[in-house]
Amino acid sequence: MKFWIAGVILGALSFTGGMFYQKSRQSEPAAPLQEASYHGGFQAGKASKDQNLRAVPEDSSPRATHDVRNGQSIMAAIKQAQPGDTVRVFPGTYTETVYIDKDNIRLQGVIQKGQWPELNGEKRLNDAILYSGNNIIVENFRITKYKGNGIMGQAGNNFEIRNNIIVDTGVYGIFPQLGTNGIVEYNVLSGIEDAAIYVGMSDHIHVAHNEVFDNVAGIEIENSRHAIVENNMVYNNTGGILVFITPGLPIKTTYDVIVRNNFVTRNNHKNFGAPGSTVAGIPAGTGILVMAADEVIIENNIITHNKTAGILITDHGHASNITVDEESEPNADKIMILSNLMEHNGYDTISDVKALLLTEFKSGNPDIVRVGPSRDSCINYKDRYITVGVDSFPSCSFTNTDSIKTYLLDTPAPPRIIDKTNQGKLTYLGICTGCHSYTGRLIGPPVEKIQSLYRNNPKALADFIARPYKKRPDYPEMPPQDYLSEEVRLAVAEYLLKLEN
């Protein structure tokens, strides 16, 4: 999560008499809409018709299986494994970081009579599972007590992350970064300081059948495209489902996202983000938030008991602590709100939203709030909800997304090839941008501040990357990246110091 909602409405009173100033008017209930399905967005082929969604291609060649039992090392088995192999991990407690830097590996926990293989970082280790390989499956693990990430993808394409229980793993639970064609399904995540499921700078992603609760943010789709978030249970987080653009990152857009058939309820948890982090400012009580993203469909969700608002739509201009990025279009355009069940939202909303209600001569508890420009947006059954800022939205030309099953690719994405010519760039995109944007504050300081500190000394930066220490009292300490080779650390340091926004 790279922004916070507190202050998102600040300055909105200036709309009085302006964009959102409309007299409340009585209207007859809208006539039933003619059923029609959405035909925009990414057009899938066979993948949209298959019953079982898969992102990792089947391997018809014989596979070796490497068994790991309690007291043995998972990482040792990964080092022995060849592409196409399966590493099976039996019940026990494993205190280590697993790094998969080869393609076509299936890391599979074995659950026996209710006993799970558990990765336990003992609050000493930063990451549980990292993968940069392509065609990776991670399933059936209990992961807890890490300081940084439960499962993080670092520029790996074609992945499936399923059936994991992830509790208290620091900043992120499941974090595919810079990946194409992936599934995150049937996971249970709680106690995460930032985002339980965080899809960053990725394409063609399917997030389904997960339970996320007691986190600061439930599910995030950030600077990503062609994603579906469906059939998830999202409750008791500070914020539920978030679709947004963070300025200052190399990928500048978020669009073509469907949020449907989710339970989004009681996301009123007290914020426990790390002091100084951006998420520490998220106020409790937002169900679904869309910030500056385009072509977002919100359909058939049950959105209830979120005390600030059920759905909040905003641009960058009304979000505090957002650094302007001239290459990021700041408005949330073509937001399409179809039929959703909404009840008892906005019952303890922030004062700025109450003020906006008054500008439209409305009262009550707001289900839907919109601030900032929003072109070509629409809403069905508007009269069902208490709304702010959407009176000018027409009805949508369609009522459902039944024609779209998934945005996964029909054929696997090509493996991402990493060589010496692009090592620094891909390491920066796949790892560094999870915590650093160029100009704004995310988890760590902006890249431009790092550049001013190290300037012509990439070796010093590479050394710090391996063995960081706390430099700034208002930022969390950076975790060591010593699993990266000296050559890779120097390559990313050189790339970062030459980078321009």
Secondary structure, 3 states (H helix, E strand, C coil): CCCCCCCCCCCHHHHCCCCCCCCCCCCCCCCCCCCCECCCCCCCCHHHCCCCCCCCCCCCCCCCEEEECCCCCHHHHHHHCCCCCEEEECCEEECCCEEECCCCEEEEECCECCECEEEECCCCCCEEEEECCCCEEEECCEEECCCCEEEEEECCCCEEEECCEEECCCCEEEEEECCEEEEEECCEEECCCCEEEEEECCEEEEEECCEEECCCEEEEEECCEEEEEECCEEECCCEEEEEECCCCCCCCCCEEEEEECCEEECCCCCCCCCCCCHHHHCCCCEEEEEECCEEEEEECCEEECCCCEEEEEECHHHCCCCCCCCCCCCCCCCEEECCCEEECCCCCCCHHHHHHHHHCCCCCCCCEEECCCCCCCEECCHHHCCEECCCCCCCCCCCECCCCCCCCCCCCCCCCCCCCCCHHHHHHHHCHHHCCCCCCCCCCCCHHHHHHHHCCCHHHHHHHHHCCCCCCCCCCCCCCCCCCCHHHHHHHHHHHHHCCC
